[in-house]
Amino acid sequence: MAESVAVNTELNNPTKLSTDGTSNGYCSIDDAIASLKPVNGLVIAAGQYSDKGVKTANEDAIGIRIPSGLMLTTKGAVAAISDGVSTAESGAAASAISVSNFLADYYSTPDLWSVEKSSTQVLTALNRWLYGLGQDYRDARRGYVCTFSALVFKSCHLHMFHVGDSRVYRYRNGTLDKLSHDHTSLVGQNQQYLVRAMGLDVNVDVDYRMLTVAKGDLYFLSTDGVHDVITDLEIRSRLQQLWQHHANEATSNGFSDKECDAFCTAMVELALMRGSQDNASCQLLYIEALPDKNIDEVYQSLSNLPFPPPLNIGMMLDGYKVVDTLHQSQRSQVYLVKNEQDSLMCMKTPSVNYLDDAAYIERFLLESWIGRRINSPNVVSILDRDREKSALYYLTEYLPGHSISQWIKHNPSPDVQQVLGLLKQLEAGVRAFHRKETLHQDLKPDNLIITNDGRMKIIDFGSCYIKGIAEITTPLQRDKILGTAEYSAPESILGYQVTQKADLYSIAVIAFEMLTGQLPFGGKQQYCKTKQDFLKLQYIPSYEINPLVPIWMDKALKKALSTAPEQRQADSSEWLFEMTQPVKQWQESVVKAPLIDTQPLLFWQCLTVAFALLALLLVLF
C-alpha cells in the first residue's frame, strides 16, 4: 500500500450530505436561516488521496470538510489542498498548518460574514503566521512556504481561493476548464520560479473567483506532482470516462465517496508510474444536487407557527401580559409587555396583512436572528426566550426614553459637544453592524432611542442587508426594502450596489439635522428620483444655519454627504475623527490657498498696481 499523508482528510460525515431537516415545532434562534434550508439541497460526493512518491517525506496536505445541517447552509462545504515548497525546509509544516487551520478557522468566523470576507481574514492571518515563523531563516523562501488552493461550495455558488501552482479544474458537459492560474515564472530552460505563495511575504495576493455551480459538475484539485506529468488532455479524458461510466449505470444512485477516493488513488498512482519526482496529491468533488426548493416548500417551512392576533391591553400571550401598544403600522406591531416577574420588554409581532407572504415571513424571522448576533451597548438587545412559543414574535429590551426625532424638536439650539457625544454612540452602534458585514439601511431619527440614562440605541432590523445570507439561494422573490428617502444614500435610492458608505451617508444626514434642526440640501433630497436630480442638489453649509458649528466640522459633513460614495470618508470611524478633531491639513490649505481663488478682485487690483509701478520704473530709469 502506498504511504499517504493527509491533513484533516476525514469528512464530518463520510456519506453524501444534504441539508434536509425537521422543525422542532417552535421558533428556535436559527429558524430564520433554517427556513432557507432546502429539503433537497447541496449534496456533494468527495474523495482525495496523497502519496509521498519518491521523496522521503510527504510535504503535501489535503483536507475536505462537509458539515451537516445549518452550517452547510450558512458556511458551505470546503476542500483545500496545499504543497510545501521543495526549497523550503519547513514546507511540510507550512502546508499542514495552512490546510488544518483554514478548515477549522473558516467555520469559526461569524455566520453573517460572506465567504470572501471569512476566507480572506483567515488566509491573511495564516500567511502572517507562516511569514513570522519563517523569520528564523535568512531567506524567507527557505522557511514556512507553501502553495494553497481552496474551494468553498455554498448554496449554488463556488468560491475559489488560490495562490501558487497547485491547480483547480472543472469538468462540465465534456469540457475541462483550468480555473486557477499558476503563479510561476520561467527562470531558465524547464525551470520555474514560484512568485506567489503562502508565507513568502508579510502580505499575500490570493486569487478569488465566485462561479455558479451546476448539477453534475466535477471539480479536480491537484498538486504539481500530478499535473506536471499528467496532461490536461488526459485529465479531461479520465474525468470523461468516469462521468460517462457513471451515467451509463442503469441503477445509478449518484457518485459515492468511495468512487471519488478510487479515482484520486488511480490518478496519483498513474503520476508516480509516469515518473513524478514530487509528492502527488489530488481531490475530486462531484456536485450531485443543488438547492432547488419550490415556493410551496419554503412557505411550509416558514409557517410552523401561526401569526398572533392583534393584541389589546391586558391580553396574555405565552405568559407575557400586554401593557401598552408602542407602535402599529401596516407591517408590524410593537407592544410593551411584562413577564411573570414584572420585567418590562417589547414584543414585536408580524402583521396579519402578510399572512401568506413567504418573503415577508422570512425577513421577520431574520430580524431576530440578526439582532442576536449584533452585540453592542448601542444596539437594542434581543432577549432570549425562556419558553417555547405558540406564535410568531420576538422580544427586545424595553428602552424608556425618547427618539432622536423628539430630541431634535426639543433642542432647536443644541450644544455641539452634546451632539458629538450622541454621534459617537451612534457611530459605535453602526460599526457593530458593519463588523458583522451587515448594513442597517434604515438609519433615521425615529430608529434611534436616547434612554433616560443618556445612552443612544439603534433599533429595528427590518431593512438590514447581510452579505452572508444573500449568498444563500432561495426561490423567494425577496423584498428590496428601502430606507426612508430623506435619510437614504443616493446609490440606495437609485438601485445601485450599496456598501457601508450608504450607512455613513445616513449618519451624516442625521448629524446635520441634529446640529441645525433641518435636513441637508434644504430637504429636497426626498424628491430626487434620478442621478441628475441628485447632482442638482445644492449643499447649504451647516454653519450658515447654526453659527455654532465649526467650519472644519461642516467640511466633514459635506464630504460624507457626497453624491458619489467614493468621495466620502473610507468608513464611519474616519468620519467621526474628522468630526471631532480639527483637520490640520485643511486649515493649512486654507492659509496657503492662492489669492486668486480666495479673493480674485484683490488679486487683479494688486497685479494692476504692480504693473503700473513697473511701467513707472521703466520710464524713470
ZAZA-310538 format. One line per 8 residues: number of its first residue (from 1); for each residue x, y, z of C-alpha. Coordinates in nm, 2 decimals. Layout:
BEGIN
NUM	X,Y,Z ~ ...
END
This chain:
BEGIN
1	0.00,0.00,0.00 ~ 0.13,0.35,-0.09 ~ 0.20,0.57,0.20 ~ -0.05,0.86,0.23 ~ -0.01,1.17,0.43 ~ -0.31,1.40,0.46 ~ -0.43,1.66,0.70 ~ -0.79,1.66,0.82
9	-0.90,1.42,0.55 ~ -1.18,1.27,0.74 ~ -1.52,1.41,0.63 ~ -1.75,1.52,0.91 ~ -1.99,1.27,0.77 ~ -1.83,1.01,0.53 ~ -2.15,0.98,0.33 ~ -2.31,1.23,0.10
17	-2.47,1.51,0.29 ~ -2.78,1.71,0.22 ~ -2.95,1.99,0.41 ~ -3.28,1.83,0.49 ~ -3.41,1.85,0.84 ~ -3.72,1.88,1.05 ~ -3.86,2.15,1.26 ~ -3.87,2.13,1.64
25	-4.22,2.27,1.64 ~ -4.13,2.62,1.77 ~ -3.91,2.91,1.66 ~ -3.55,2.85,1.76 ~ -3.27,3.10,1.74 ~ -3.18,2.97,1.39 ~ -3.53,2.94,1.24 ~ -3.46,3.23,1.01
33	-3.17,3.05,0.85 ~ -3.33,2.71,0.88 ~ -3.62,2.85,0.67 ~ -3.37,2.89,0.38 ~ -3.25,2.53,0.41 ~ -3.37,2.33,0.11 ~ -3.54,1.99,0.15 ~ -3.33,1.88,-0.15
41	-3.02,2.09,-0.10 ~ -2.65,2.08,-0.16 ~ -2.52,1.72,-0.20 ~ -2.15,1.66,-0.27 ~ -1.96,1.33,-0.31 ~ -1.59,1.38,-0.23 ~ -1.27,1.19,-0.23 ~ -0.89,1.25,-0.20
49	-0.56,1.08,-0.19 ~ -0.19,1.18,-0.13 ~ 0.14,0.99,-0.16 ~ 0.50,1.09,-0.08 ~ 0.62,0.93,-0.41 ~ 1.00,0.91,-0.45 ~ 1.06,1.16,-0.17 ~ 1.14,1.06,0.19
57	0.85,1.27,0.33 ~ 0.52,1.40,0.21 ~ 0.50,1.78,0.22 ~ 0.15,1.79,0.06 ~ -0.16,1.85,0.27 ~ -0.52,1.79,0.18 ~ -0.85,1.82,0.36 ~ -1.22,1.82,0.30
65	-1.50,1.93,0.54 ~ -1.86,1.88,0.45 ~ -2.07,1.98,0.76 ~ -2.43,1.89,0.81 ~ -2.74,2.09,0.88 ~ -2.74,2.46,0.94 ~ -2.36,2.50,0.90 ~ -2.38,2.36,0.55
73	-2.63,2.63,0.46 ~ -2.46,2.92,0.62 ~ -2.09,2.83,0.57 ~ -2.09,2.56,0.30 ~ -1.85,2.27,0.22 ~ -1.47,2.32,0.19 ~ -1.19,2.14,0.01 ~ -0.83,2.26,0.05
81	-0.50,2.14,-0.10 ~ -0.15,2.26,-0.03 ~ 0.20,2.18,-0.14 ~ 0.50,2.27,0.07 ~ 0.77,2.44,-0.14 ~ 1.05,2.19,-0.20 ~ 1.32,2.45,-0.14 ~ 1.17,2.54,0.20
89	1.30,2.35,0.50 ~ 0.96,2.38,0.67 ~ 0.74,2.34,0.37 ~ 0.56,2.03,0.51 ~ 0.47,2.22,0.83 ~ 0.35,2.52,0.63 ~ 0.11,2.31,0.42 ~ -0.02,2.12,0.72
97	-0.08,2.44,0.91 ~ -0.25,2.61,0.61 ~ -0.50,2.33,0.54 ~ -0.58,2.23,0.90 ~ -0.62,2.58,1.03 ~ -0.82,2.70,0.73 ~ -1.07,2.42,0.77 ~ -1.10,2.50,1.14
105	-1.09,2.88,1.14 ~ -1.32,2.93,0.84 ~ -1.61,2.77,1.03 ~ -1.53,2.98,1.33 ~ -1.60,3.31,1.15 ~ -1.93,3.48,1.21 ~ -2.23,3.34,1.02 ~ -2.31,3.69,0.89
113	-1.98,3.72,0.71 ~ -1.96,3.65,0.34 ~ -1.75,3.36,0.21 ~ -1.50,3.61,0.07 ~ -1.45,3.80,0.39 ~ -1.44,3.50,0.61 ~ -1.18,3.32,0.39 ~ -0.97,3.64,0.33
121	-0.95,3.71,0.70 ~ -0.84,3.36,0.78 ~ -0.58,3.34,0.49 ~ -0.44,3.68,0.59 ~ -0.38,3.57,0.94 ~ -0.24,3.23,0.83 ~ 0.00,3.40,0.59 ~ 0.14,3.64,0.85
129	0.17,3.35,1.10 ~ 0.38,3.15,0.84 ~ 0.58,3.45,0.75 ~ 0.66,3.52,1.12 ~ 0.77,3.16,1.17 ~ 1.00,3.19,0.87 ~ 1.19,3.48,1.01 ~ 1.43,3.24,1.17
137	1.56,3.17,0.83 ~ 1.79,3.41,0.64 ~ 1.59,3.36,0.32 ~ 1.21,3.36,0.35 ~ 1.19,3.11,0.07 ~ 1.36,2.85,0.29 ~ 1.11,2.89,0.57 ~ 0.74,2.81,0.60
145	0.63,2.85,0.24 ~ 0.36,2.66,0.06 ~ 0.10,2.68,-0.22 ~ -0.27,2.69,-0.13 ~ -0.60,2.63,-0.31 ~ -0.94,2.61,-0.15 ~ -1.29,2.57,-0.28 ~ -1.59,2.67,-0.08
153	-1.93,2.54,-0.20 ~ -2.21,2.75,-0.06 ~ -2.57,2.72,-0.19 ~ -2.54,2.73,-0.57 ~ -2.20,2.90,-0.59 ~ -1.84,2.81,-0.58 ~ -1.58,3.04,-0.42 ~ -1.22,2.97,-0.52
161	-0.91,3.09,-0.33 ~ -0.58,3.02,-0.49 ~ -0.21,3.11,-0.45 ~ 0.09,2.92,-0.60 ~ 0.10,2.64,-0.86 ~ -0.15,2.38,-0.73 ~ -0.44,2.36,-0.97 ~ -0.82,2.36,-0.98
169	-1.00,2.21,-1.27 ~ -1.37,2.19,-1.35 ~ -1.53,1.93,-1.58 ~ -1.87,2.02,-1.72 ~ -2.05,1.89,-2.03 ~ -1.74,1.73,-2.18 ~ -1.52,2.04,-2.13 ~ -1.23,2.07,-1.89
177	-1.16,2.42,-1.76 ~ -0.85,2.52,-1.56 ~ -1.00,2.76,-1.31 ~ -0.67,2.85,-1.14 ~ -0.37,3.03,-1.27 ~ -0.01,2.92,-1.19 ~ 0.18,3.19,-1.01 ~ 0.52,3.09,-1.16
185	0.78,3.25,-1.38 ~ 1.03,3.08,-1.61 ~ 1.40,3.14,-1.50 ~ 1.57,2.90,-1.73 ~ 1.52,2.61,-1.96 ~ 1.24,2.40,-1.80 ~ 1.28,2.57,-1.46 ~ 1.01,2.77,-1.30
193	1.02,3.01,-1.01 ~ 0.73,3.04,-0.77 ~ 0.64,3.41,-0.75 ~ 0.34,3.38,-0.51 ~ 0.30,3.16,-0.21 ~ 0.18,3.14,0.15 ~ 0.44,3.26,0.39 ~ 0.66,3.41,0.12
201	0.59,3.77,0.22 ~ 0.41,3.96,0.50 ~ 0.13,4.03,0.25 ~ -0.01,3.77,0.02 ~ -0.22,3.83,-0.30 ~ -0.47,3.55,-0.32 ~ -0.68,3.50,-0.64 ~ -1.05,3.49,-0.57
209	-1.33,3.39,-0.80 ~ -1.70,3.32,-0.75 ~ -1.86,3.09,-1.00 ~ -2.21,2.94,-1.05 ~ -2.22,2.56,-0.97 ~ -2.42,2.32,-1.19 ~ -2.55,1.98,-1.10 ~ -2.31,1.72,-1.24
217	-2.00,1.93,-1.21 ~ -1.67,1.75,-1.13 ~ -1.40,1.96,-0.95 ~ -1.05,1.82,-0.96 ~ -0.77,1.97,-0.74 ~ -0.41,1.86,-0.77 ~ -0.05,1.94,-0.67 ~ 0.23,1.97,-0.93
225	0.33,1.61,-0.86 ~ 0.02,1.51,-1.05 ~ -0.04,1.77,-1.32 ~ 0.32,1.81,-1.42 ~ 0.32,1.45,-1.56 ~ -0.04,1.40,-1.65 ~ -0.16,1.64,-1.92 ~ -0.48,1.84,-1.91
233	-0.60,1.64,-2.21 ~ -0.55,1.32,-2.02 ~ -0.72,1.46,-1.70 ~ -1.02,1.55,-1.92 ~ -1.02,1.21,-2.08 ~ -1.02,1.02,-1.74 ~ -1.29,1.25,-1.59 ~ -1.50,1.20,-1.90
241	-1.46,0.82,-1.87 ~ -1.56,0.84,-1.51 ~ -1.86,1.06,-1.58 ~ -1.99,0.85,-1.87 ~ -1.94,0.52,-1.69 ~ -2.15,0.66,-1.41 ~ -2.41,0.80,-1.64 ~ -2.45,0.46,-1.81
249	-2.51,0.27,-1.49 ~ -2.88,0.17,-1.51 ~ -2.92,0.16,-1.13 ~ -2.70,0.46,-1.05 ~ -2.79,0.65,-0.74 ~ -2.52,0.91,-0.77 ~ -2.15,0.92,-0.71 ~ -2.02,0.78,-0.39
257	-1.73,0.90,-0.18 ~ -1.55,0.56,-0.24 ~ -1.57,0.62,-0.62 ~ -1.41,0.96,-0.58 ~ -1.14,0.82,-0.35 ~ -1.07,0.54,-0.60 ~ -1.04,0.79,-0.89 ~ -0.79,1.01,-0.69
265	-0.59,0.70,-0.59 ~ -0.57,0.59,-0.96 ~ -0.46,0.94,-1.07 ~ -0.18,0.95,-0.81 ~ -0.06,0.60,-0.89 ~ -0.06,0.70,-1.26 ~ 0.15,1.01,-1.19 ~ 0.41,0.80,-0.99
273	0.42,0.54,-1.27 ~ 0.49,0.82,-1.52 ~ 0.80,0.92,-1.31 ~ 0.67,1.20,-1.10 ~ 0.96,1.33,-0.88 ~ 0.74,1.51,-0.63 ~ 0.47,1.43,-0.38 ~ 0.15,1.36,-0.55
281	-0.20,1.46,-0.42 ~ -0.54,1.52,-0.56 ~ -0.90,1.57,-0.47 ~ -1.23,1.51,-0.66 ~ -1.57,1.66,-0.58 ~ -1.89,1.58,-0.76 ~ -2.20,1.80,-0.73 ~ -2.49,1.56,-0.71
289	-2.76,1.80,-0.61 ~ -2.82,2.17,-0.56 ~ -3.08,2.37,-0.36 ~ -3.39,2.36,-0.57 ~ -3.68,2.42,-0.34 ~ -4.02,2.53,-0.47 ~ -4.21,2.81,-0.31 ~ -4.47,2.59,-0.15
297	-4.20,2.40,0.04 ~ -4.04,2.73,0.15 ~ -4.38,2.86,0.28 ~ -4.45,2.53,0.46 ~ -4.12,2.55,0.64 ~ -4.18,2.91,0.74 ~ -4.53,2.86,0.86 ~ -4.47,2.63,1.16
305	-4.60,2.90,1.39 ~ -4.92,3.10,1.34 ~ -4.94,3.48,1.34 ~ -5.06,3.61,1.67 ~ -5.39,3.81,1.65 ~ -5.40,4.18,1.72 ~ -5.34,4.22,2.09 ~ -5.51,4.46,2.33
313	-5.40,4.59,2.67 ~ -5.44,4.32,2.93 ~ -5.43,4.03,2.69 ~ -5.18,3.74,2.75 ~ -4.95,3.56,2.51 ~ -4.72,3.28,2.63 ~ -4.72,3.43,2.98 ~ -4.65,3.79,2.86
321	-4.91,4.05,2.95 ~ -4.97,4.34,2.72 ~ -4.92,4.67,2.90 ~ -4.94,4.92,2.61 ~ -4.92,4.94,2.23 ~ -4.60,5.13,2.14 ~ -4.61,5.11,1.76 ~ -4.86,4.99,1.50
329	-4.81,5.00,1.12 ~ -4.92,4.81,0.81 ~ -4.61,4.58,0.85 ~ -4.59,4.51,1.22 ~ -4.69,4.59,1.58 ~ -4.48,4.66,1.89 ~ -4.63,4.60,2.23 ~ -4.50,4.68,2.58
337	-4.53,4.36,2.78 ~ -4.43,4.23,3.11 ~ -4.34,3.87,3.22 ~ -4.44,3.69,3.53 ~ -4.16,3.86,3.72 ~ -4.30,4.20,3.61 ~ -4.00,4.28,3.40 ~ -4.08,4.51,3.11
345	-3.98,4.42,2.75 ~ -4.10,4.49,2.40 ~ -4.28,4.23,2.18 ~ -4.28,4.27,1.80 ~ -4.54,4.08,1.61 ~ -4.59,4.04,1.23 ~ -4.89,4.20,1.06 ~ -5.17,3.96,0.95
353	-5.17,4.16,0.63 ~ -4.88,3.94,0.52 ~ -5.01,3.61,0.64 ~ -4.94,3.44,0.31 ~ -4.63,3.63,0.21 ~ -4.33,3.39,0.25 ~ -4.07,3.67,0.17 ~ -4.22,3.88,0.45
361	-4.22,3.59,0.70 ~ -3.86,3.51,0.61 ~ -3.75,3.87,0.67 ~ -3.94,3.89,1.00 ~ -3.76,3.58,1.12 ~ -3.42,3.72,1.01 ~ -3.48,4.03,1.22 ~ -3.44,3.85,1.55
369	-3.16,3.63,1.41 ~ -2.96,3.94,1.31 ~ -3.03,4.11,1.64 ~ -2.89,3.82,1.84 ~ -2.56,3.85,1.65 ~ -2.51,4.22,1.69 ~ -2.36,4.27,2.03 ~ -2.32,4.64,2.12
377	-2.43,4.86,2.41 ~ -2.56,5.10,2.14 ~ -2.79,4.85,1.97 ~ -3.12,4.72,2.11 ~ -3.08,4.37,2.26 ~ -3.29,4.07,2.15 ~ -3.39,3.89,2.46 ~ -3.35,3.51,2.50
385	-3.69,3.34,2.54 ~ -3.75,3.14,2.85 ~ -4.02,2.92,2.70 ~ -4.14,2.77,2.38 ~ -4.35,2.99,2.16 ~ -4.71,2.94,2.04 ~ -4.70,3.22,1.78 ~ -4.46,3.42,1.57
393	-4.30,3.71,1.75 ~ -3.97,3.81,1.92 ~ -3.88,4.01,2.23 ~ -3.64,4.30,2.28 ~ -3.53,4.50,2.58 ~ -3.75,4.79,2.68 ~ -3.59,5.13,2.63 ~ -3.75,5.40,2.84
401	-3.66,5.73,2.68 ~ -3.73,5.93,2.36 ~ -3.64,5.92,2.00 ~ -3.39,6.14,1.82 ~ -3.68,6.29,1.63 ~ -3.82,6.41,1.96 ~ -3.48,6.52,2.08 ~ -3.44,6.74,1.77
409	-3.77,6.91,1.83 ~ -3.69,6.98,2.19 ~ -3.33,7.11,2.12 ~ -3.36,7.38,1.85 ~ -3.02,7.53,1.95 ~ -2.82,7.22,2.06 ~ -2.49,7.22,2.23 ~ -2.23,7.10,1.97
417	-2.04,6.89,2.22 ~ -2.36,6.72,2.33 ~ -2.44,6.63,1.97 ~ -2.09,6.49,1.92 ~ -2.13,6.27,2.23 ~ -2.45,6.12,2.09 ~ -2.29,6.08,1.74 ~ -2.01,5.89,1.89
425	-2.26,5.64,2.03 ~ -2.44,5.62,1.70 ~ -2.12,5.55,1.51 ~ -2.02,5.28,1.76 ~ -2.36,5.11,1.71 ~ -2.33,5.13,1.33 ~ -1.98,4.99,1.35 ~ -2.11,4.69,1.53
433	-2.33,4.62,1.24 ~ -2.05,4.66,0.99 ~ -1.82,4.43,1.18 ~ -2.08,4.16,1.11 ~ -2.09,4.26,0.74 ~ -2.44,4.39,0.79 ~ -2.59,4.71,0.66 ~ -2.87,4.87,0.86
441	-3.01,5.06,0.56 ~ -3.27,5.25,0.75 ~ -3.09,5.48,0.99 ~ -3.31,5.77,1.08 ~ -3.41,5.97,1.39 ~ -3.72,5.75,1.45 ~ -3.50,5.44,1.47 ~ -3.27,5.59,1.73
449	-3.36,5.60,2.10 ~ -3.20,5.80,2.38 ~ -3.26,5.62,2.70 ~ -3.33,5.81,3.03 ~ -2.97,5.75,3.13 ~ -2.83,5.91,2.81 ~ -2.74,5.61,2.61 ~ -2.83,5.60,2.24
457	-2.96,5.28,2.10 ~ -3.02,5.17,1.73 ~ -3.35,4.98,1.69 ~ -3.53,4.80,1.41 ~ -3.36,4.53,1.19 ~ -3.63,4.52,0.93 ~ -3.42,4.66,0.64 ~ -3.08,4.50,0.72
465	-2.88,4.35,0.44 ~ -2.64,4.07,0.52 ~ -2.39,3.95,0.25 ~ -2.36,3.61,0.41 ~ -2.73,3.55,0.39 ~ -2.77,3.70,0.04 ~ -2.53,3.43,-0.08 ~ -2.78,3.16,0.01
473	-3.00,3.07,-0.29 ~ -3.38,3.08,-0.24 ~ -3.67,3.08,-0.48 ~ -3.83,3.36,-0.28 ~ -3.87,3.69,-0.45 ~ -3.71,3.88,-0.16 ~ -3.84,4.23,-0.09 ~ -3.59,4.51,-0.16
481	-3.68,4.72,0.13 ~ -3.56,5.08,0.10 ~ -3.49,5.31,0.39 ~ -3.66,5.65,0.43 ~ -3.59,5.87,0.13 ~ -3.48,6.17,0.33 ~ -3.20,5.97,0.50 ~ -3.10,5.72,0.23
489	-2.79,5.74,0.02 ~ -2.84,5.82,-0.35 ~ -2.70,5.48,-0.46 ~ -2.97,5.31,-0.25 ~ -3.25,5.52,-0.39 ~ -3.12,5.47,-0.75 ~ -3.09,5.09,-0.70 ~ -2.71,5.08,-0.73
497	-2.49,4.85,-0.53 ~ -2.46,4.97,-0.17 ~ -2.18,4.94,0.08 ~ -2.11,5.06,0.43 ~ -2.08,5.41,0.29 ~ -2.45,5.41,0.24 ~ -2.50,5.39,0.62 ~ -2.23,5.66,0.66
505	-2.44,5.89,0.44 ~ -2.74,5.83,0.66 ~ -2.54,5.91,0.97 ~ -2.43,6.24,0.81 ~ -2.79,6.34,0.74 ~ -2.89,6.26,1.10 ~ -2.59,6.46,1.23 ~ -2.67,6.76,1.00
513	-3.03,6.76,1.13 ~ -2.92,6.73,1.49 ~ -2.69,7.03,1.46 ~ -2.92,7.25,1.26 ~ -3.28,7.12,1.30 ~ -3.30,7.10,0.92 ~ -3.23,6.84,0.66 ~ -2.94,6.89,0.43
521	-2.99,7.03,0.08 ~ -3.30,7.22,0.21 ~ -3.49,6.89,0.24 ~ -3.50,6.85,-0.14 ~ -3.34,6.51,-0.14 ~ -3.67,6.32,-0.08 ~ -3.79,6.44,-0.42 ~ -3.48,6.31,-0.61
529	-3.56,6.01,-0.84 ~ -3.27,6.02,-1.09 ~ -2.89,6.07,-1.08 ~ -2.94,6.41,-1.24 ~ -3.18,6.51,-0.96 ~ -2.91,6.44,-0.70 ~ -2.64,6.62,-0.90 ~ -2.86,6.93,-0.89
537	-2.87,6.94,-0.51 ~ -2.71,7.24,-0.36 ~ -2.53,7.19,-0.03 ~ -2.61,7.46,0.23 ~ -2.33,7.48,0.50 ~ -2.45,7.38,0.84 ~ -2.27,7.68,1.00 ~ -2.49,7.92,0.79
545	-2.79,7.77,0.98 ~ -2.62,7.72,1.31 ~ -2.32,7.96,1.36 ~ -2.20,7.74,1.65 ~ -2.10,7.46,1.41 ~ -1.72,7.48,1.34 ~ -1.62,7.51,0.97 ~ -1.40,7.21,0.99
553	-1.69,7.00,1.12 ~ -1.91,7.12,0.83 ~ -1.64,7.01,0.59 ~ -1.66,6.65,0.73 ~ -2.04,6.66,0.70 ~ -2.02,6.78,0.34 ~ -1.78,6.51,0.24 ~ -1.99,6.24,0.39
561	-2.29,6.38,0.20 ~ -2.12,6.35,-0.13 ~ -2.34,6.21,-0.41 ~ -2.06,5.97,-0.52 ~ -1.97,5.71,-0.25 ~ -1.60,5.71,-0.34 ~ -1.58,6.08,-0.24 ~ -1.70,6.01,0.11
569	-1.48,5.91,0.40 ~ -1.35,5.55,0.40 ~ -1.57,5.45,0.69 ~ -1.76,5.58,0.98 ~ -1.46,5.58,1.21 ~ -1.27,5.82,0.97 ~ -1.58,6.04,0.96 ~ -1.61,6.06,1.34
577	-1.24,6.15,1.36 ~ -1.29,6.44,1.12 ~ -1.60,6.55,1.31 ~ -1.42,6.55,1.65 ~ -1.07,6.67,1.55 ~ -1.00,6.99,1.35 ~ -0.83,6.87,1.03 ~ -0.49,7.04,1.04
585	-0.42,6.98,0.67 ~ -0.74,7.16,0.58 ~ -0.66,7.45,0.80 ~ -0.31,7.48,0.64 ~ -0.46,7.45,0.29 ~ -0.69,7.75,0.37 ~ -0.40,7.96,0.47 ~ -0.19,7.86,0.17
593	-0.47,7.88,-0.08 ~ -0.39,8.11,-0.39 ~ -0.51,8.46,-0.35 ~ -0.68,8.44,-0.70 ~ -0.91,8.17,-0.56 ~ -0.99,8.33,-0.23 ~ -1.00,8.70,-0.33 ~ -0.99,8.73,-0.71
601	-1.08,9.10,-0.71 ~ -0.80,9.19,-0.47 ~ -0.56,8.97,-0.68 ~ -0.62,9.17,-1.00 ~ -0.61,9.50,-0.82 ~ -0.27,9.42,-0.68 ~ -0.15,9.29,-1.01 ~ -0.26,9.61,-1.19
609	-0.08,9.82,-0.93 ~ 0.24,9.61,-0.97 ~ 0.23,9.66,-1.35 ~ 0.18,10.03,-1.31 ~ 0.48,10.06,-1.07 ~ 0.69,9.86,-1.31 ~ 0.60,10.08,-1.60 ~ 0.68,10.39,-1.40
617	1.02,10.25,-1.31 ~ 1.09,10.17,-1.67 ~ 1.00,10.53,-1.77 ~ 1.22,10.69,-1.50 ~ 1.53,10.47,-1.54
END
